[in-house]
């Protein structure tokens, strides 16, 4: 264990100092390094402390400030003649020599040999050394001086940490003529009163070589440290002649322990072991009384721990085991007073736990143990001693004193509310405060193992009987209020389990797991107790330890009951009520009735062997678990290895069965429960799961065989269910061909009047002979099929069975042969009752008498193209004779038909504006055309019955135009539509519905012809808003040389007023009268009209003059409106916006002019 000052704490409650556990190493303090403020100093400090591996001397470094106050040394005794020791070992001694009093104190000073202020800095260095010496007082701590030098001007050879003793092999190589260095070094040692070996030089000019210097310095410091501890041992040995065994026997123990500990610090384990053994021998010579018994046991535990630890380190494990056994034999009978006898068990428990830890650490380090010599046994003994400790603790009055104190506090509270004076019992709050003070002083005792109410007492009898009595009560109070016995026991048992598991001792591991479970049960942690018992029960059942199983089962059942674990309670309870269990009959009755209540979601009974207080708490938990709103509970019990209250035995009645004969299975059940059991369901499981569906009965079951050739069917299990839908338990038996006894030999039922089923022979397997159905199935159809067509298939069924074919059920499915025969979506109908009905799975058909036929018409609608396989499956019932009785048999036939599925026609759709230009973007409230064209695609002729668009609700159809068919064109239609809602993202216009059928000479083949329907998606469009819309009213035909009126309606579709410039272009074909150029302000969402009188000059289809609109004419560079599709409407309101012209797209470009007749037309008649 690595030594750290943090581990040096007294382990609460168990009287073992943490300083004993780590391996002690020499303590060296470093003074004069400012690691936080000086980078070089920080590097030096890290070099000492970082990466301390096994290749470096075992040292513990601690950085101290220059004014650090060391522990004051006690005055040296001139004589021991009249000295009476107060104890064996002081509680602060171990910590002081491990972490507080250094063996070597290293002073670091920044000083170069060639420093300009050498004399001044030498004086400061001498003052620092003297100050450090004064702080150490009379201690024998070695002082060394390290000069940190950054100068590289000296004519030196290979740099290294140097000591100026000529005998030191790692000294700094200096030129013989360098008299300045030699002179200043000698002067510095003389001024500081230091030996030349205690002066070191640490060059820091090259940081990369600093670690090498540090390692050499560590070696020298290690030697100085060992010399210090050797000197301390000599001083202690020097007192030997002044001691006598009459009055100084405790000092013999103390001195030998100290020498052993100093030997450990100087890394001499053999010498340390010798002195520890001497200390233990001297301790055994101390006269033991009730006053010093606790101290002797405490110090004996310390010394024994050290001896065993060193024996393991020196690879003599047998010596360690022998020493520990001797130690236990010596102290096992040295008990404390009866009032605190539990402390003796605590002490023994701690001894076993400590030794087990040492043993385990030695194994980790490489020791090879045996099954009979491993740490697990010591962890086990520690747990057993902890159990004994608790038993002794609870058998004394301390528990009742504590309860009296609590009741007295409550009594005082009630009394003070009505009166002014009261009488307290012995454990009043003042006494409790006294108890707490005594407990706190226990951690501050001067000597290990002494009582706070009689420190330093070495008399034969207590000095104050009253204090002794109170002190013993304090210990009882502490034991009852601060010690968690279960935690100590479980910890030790868990460690033992890990050890026995590691060394492959499964029975010991299971035994310890039972002990852990019992401890959890004692501490009312029933869930963990149940977990541990549930893990060991199967092994004990398998090995057949009936008494052990019954004992564990009883504990586990109580744990399940007290933790309201419904599933485990039912499982364990059903095993508990078996006749194999020798528990009381009344207990079994209570268990069975409780199980029945739980199955009905009712509270269980109060079990007679459960404490009433615990049972009341458990019933509260049960009320939550069994609440009405809780989810249903179902679980399975493997009955093969349990103490079964129900025994099961199945058998086939024959080794073989013909396929058209029933298979008969006999099932025998035998119950040993104290009351009748209501079974709600029974299942027999077969190797072929097909037959499982026929065996869901309680009585003898006849099973019908499937159409399989030479199939072997085996009964592999039986499931018996009891309970209801809200909660059910499934008892499961598993069987093999060679069935064993249903109850292990150790579970054999006792002699009773119940008829045993073991004499029944078993037959778990049978064979099935082939049987061919005699129902003929014929399918006729006309491939290929068309997509979305109601494809006709005719089905003929002829019954050649010897009996009527009844309960016919038809199932049709379609598979894609191009995609690994995966199922595909389809729709199927069957003609029934003068109409077509949906053909569902297992569609019922009429019965067929012998040699009669059944004809059916079926249509299938395919939803994807490809090569498809249509699978027809007909399931029916027939009869067969067996033992002069007619039995029903279920049969099935399957037939596959192949057909390609083709696309019958192709439909295309395009959008155009009023000028017949293709568009993808539509303007809101402006008409556009939807042109739909449908062409023939397959060689099979089809007839279009009806076609119509199904527009989105935002699109209105204004006009429909049908054009005559040409060639392979089925449908040619145009729809004039208008969109009323703006869509900035593409949306679907809707669907185009086509109703059609396949052309044939006659429809007589179909009783009720069905029209196929195909839905074609219309194009995706975006709808935008336009700022201005123009509508022109004009005559369809006008006459040359006769005037006509054109009326332009201009609409403002924005929420702002628009400034418009309207103009009419010139044309050689017309003369006109009206505003050639006019500016108007068109208010928001309003309209205006412009009228022109045109006078046609020529005949024919004449181009009209251009009507133009300029937006914001006052803006420089304004132009006619162009390309509305390229900008947003709001941009039109911005001065200088780009010109837009979509007038040509919404106004007609030409006009039909006919020649003039003899009669003059009136202008008013020409207005359209």
Steps between C-alpha positions, in 0.01 A plus 500: 500500500645839398567726796301821511421735782131471412489134609641584839165523674360288780240264359180594676347238729751226425804629697759455229724794394536559131878560545552124540371406155745672260860387474698761704772684310748767617357847533714784360393863511603759241537862616574812297325411175240747377328268255208737438707812425822364349495286186838337573388414850181347363702280263721386787197418720329306221822306437489376858130408509386403148546149354630332812535146376663193648833599340535797737576490874184467712472851643214726601565871426308787647544869415508719814518878544810645666307593818334158541449404866610142564350294780675587823720226641437373849770536768744213513480285811820471697377188675212248480533395863182675619322517163166321482372474139141611441454293186672300230491709183396861457230559241700779332834320480446318169370806323772722640785288365330430168374848410610761754859441612739467203809287506680749275423866452632638169553877475513644144684830441562683169878568516771494230870456582586814304221715643614866533333518843635169621579603857158662554312199361720258697398684816131470401549130431658443840207682665250275321681188614511620860130592488414153372711342771316700765163388360606135523612547861661195654387270221767294326371589155780529245536843333637528146566807290441508123639789295290567190748637245411645165853623407695309236823705521689257723764284328339173595491160339186290484238680710321310774361533847807522714600444857832645591621193681790341319358160572174558308521331163237723334675831587531789261827475303684827569840608374769476766600857445143618565580607851207746515238225498680285754563796729138627489354153545710430805420844643125446446506156672694643790268798541187284487650229723427240233688191397641513149266211407206725582585766241366450146520700180205483258575652154185623327650659190397192297153391612512189280768350729329602822337159559840332500621738769185439706539121483859522629392735778216259597751220546708714734194617692379140530828405666476794739142402583593141579780630721247711690267205566796283596604765751145510643512123546829528690354763731204274582726200554704712738211509746496121537731490802280746691183290472368221719223252431316583820395857424617553143351202319294736283819684397653174377201463268515866392875510432504181297202626295676833435823328394300278266320799352828696454648191332203501261563867426862425410374213277641213708202258521693211655616710795154654531339154512739388774422799723126476438511138613697608810239767567220242468682264737544777757133590464403144587692540827289798609255416775150520355221665697157635409657848509778437245338219299369734232842669464685170480262367236531822300882505505508124442289553188746766379806281552332190355403699191860613452640147551256343251556774246880464512474119478298534182747756363794267577316216322442291810120469492494193727667705772233768455218246526664336803544837674140596435365172633714534813381858541133395478552206738658731758235769496190302406417436864596844633152650501390844609256552788161351431344844453724568198575147392402600147831689476687173517310368200565829323871464573505143372305601189753773429794260545362258244417778257849653528674169451276417203598833345870424547452153355314637198768768441771232514317295240470805279877545535564143379431258786332176385231382748307175528130433536544439872731799554351808342371832637140393467507297820620799695237728352245234599630486856490879517133493402418228753669698776303809397180296531603388848581860584150612409344216692690596815422869452127444482501268802588775747290781651661767286229468236234565758688795652503663158130441456444639853691818408290557189178446690621731776560779249150461366363486853687820594362678194145410600551581866658843441186606318294470817742534793827665601690216664560148387698193594736352239614146484865407493556570131388863495643749248778599740612138520481477123722806469745342745496184291577696184788680668648170615465358148677804351787469751548137390664627181736725699651248743870531572561124480351241271245264658411702809160613622421873517356480851825351641794614284843375602354269764707185557341387828342163562155643576304803373572823685138619483227239477236757399712630212566143395128425499422813294788421266366155429159647426664748262651210311163330487339823380767539234458142387126531462487841338807526277587148389331349197556131567330383184727714286809353667372145462394541138831664409702214647272235347518668159879497518489133598267420210738661255788294637317167489378581153855575391632170638213291365322402820137515377336343804675735741402790274135393505508454876634854544240635262233347725661675797501831312135451413412428861687815605309707246182342631596593857563861394160502323652533154272231364560571132874429525436199721266359236755565226772301677270212591361484148857451373581205726166316507544334155837348600367365829198355317725340241723340764196379692565650843140485615549643855706786361246569228217507752689740727598734216153475350345610828727807524452590133123467531495738796723746313267492199198549725653790697622674182166446319670318211195337345677287239759353736244449774277297270794299363646423841158449656397238245819312578446548874160327499644185341458180697880464484535799731461397862369836624187527710171428330349823637783700346441336163129581517579867571751509214259344250216734597735798472603389151136470396433852633797644314383335178171684546685827578398481866716540808669184632440369850719583796735202504523328840883483496549872420528771765173692525665845480694401191187344352303823545770693314506234229125520447536871422747410228271227371211746469711708260623202301154350463320823421221480245683719249818293502600321181425129455771266630597173336807283564630149436624239747743229390361200686771245412721560807249641750330335792184469293156513649367380162658209311446452129538207263394501128497209254399420141264205474689358200847511350361591155189668359372521145466847366124471461463376854497692825795492737395433855694632798430403860610746767518410871512769770540432872475775767639485854379845609308517829195642320354445152664701221298664221690481168392753239690376195703203380737484202693207360806606299628293209820500300285615207332816625210448260340256741524735799178675392298180547610432857348768716268287707504360847350162420639231264560656160477356146738674264467496126810439291629733234582407141867408548684192377665277760506784750607420856304690762632521856344638816762749623309668780180562688378838625239522772361844583333608820369843581303752301561757230619754756762261636593152387775247569604255231649175628725358233629144465765407242545144370751303297468163324644325804285646772638501853318492830303815546630556853870465595577209727537722804157653429310172488155548643427336835268205521137606463165375384525697176533282192846548352542552125854365480381157385367653177723428200601795289491540122609847397544454121293377205524494119253631238429326171437694178144598397406671171187719484244392236361843419586610145572870441504651146568865413426666162598854399618703201849644563659744494326722755487879485595741775199607711276262303249273670661188356261205471597151620258207494529233767363144476497267801399133470461277805641149456512430874285228648320753715362848459761778485378753756621822660681596180714809539678673216810719534665685211832680516733644235880474497757680286719237331758764405556591866557169682130416513420784736135578562362795306197720557184412309121504525281199436123454467279195466155475346261400775130565546455677162771748587872523541631489859846553637694175501645493851738242639328165563191608304225240557369300199203271463531136594559253215331167496675188380585526125337843478663816366519860621565790260614842620597824324780703657644831390842624611617859473878535467662818629854452362634363171725199455486123490261389775406169652140460618477241779164334572464308826184309586456359850211264562371237738426144407428178687675172558399186674682384813375223726155514332478867572520788258759756589558840352830575328628836381672505159637760262603533136707770333537602136709773339425694179748729322411824321679810375352837597527770230419872481190536275546866396715807564350834599688829459399846616631853423404853603470799257394862530243677285756547226563121490847527656615225744529629856591356841406807701142619515369845591222518751150567364625486139374221275732230362456173310558139617555271198466122566596235244460122551665253257488124465801314646428124498395266220179427687212724396324696769193717491493838681159534662546829678780746581486807721736718703481520880646845556615636832236713674699818419472437123178563311423350160341765275463304175563150362585421137507146358682436172441197276728192537779449247694176453603351835370798697225409746438836663586858388348761731564863592377667820494874546565561869585775744689483831364709788772446766864598484760222553867595520609134510392235246171330581301232323207604285321176584437172319366393160255209522459255211233229509561225247463132422661240280344470151356160413238360272259444785479567870308184558800343663455741793180479699526860617749696290726729705658821375866545574617835627838667456602818680768710329659783702468845340809726479645694791455877471591820679247786507618863523317830517525769225464872577296582188253301300349603165186359345395585139144492371475493120283344226588158374476615136508853360436644154749694297438874470253481792590645842514276809552563874778348715452520879809447722425428869811570716498351857727605789565182708728660756423669832658828378406765245675459166613774261449368147570627151273341239588516130376355173747419224461573130401256229479524119194274507285716729402851565375566854350767713580528872779595745828415340684589822343565839616492863265386774512425874342163567392456859573184696290199401300717251460489120478743210385482134646633177289502181635517144314514169690308233445531128636190315658579164576148374352152527636183654653410836641841586742574783349746750687813602720449806339608827773585752504591867787686666520487880619816680555701179649789696798280588803555271544206267148370549400246236195286414419211732709195400568155642277497801626152586846629586426736792271526799194728502640725775798579282268670252436775753870581527610795280724396218383138509569275202240516225235227476292396203265206519220679311568285193435189710152605611373705201419364156757590236278499187146555382300342214383767248255402225420691182233767504153412375250724331322597828651760728537378862414706800790559739295389799445160345870428481564512867575149631 
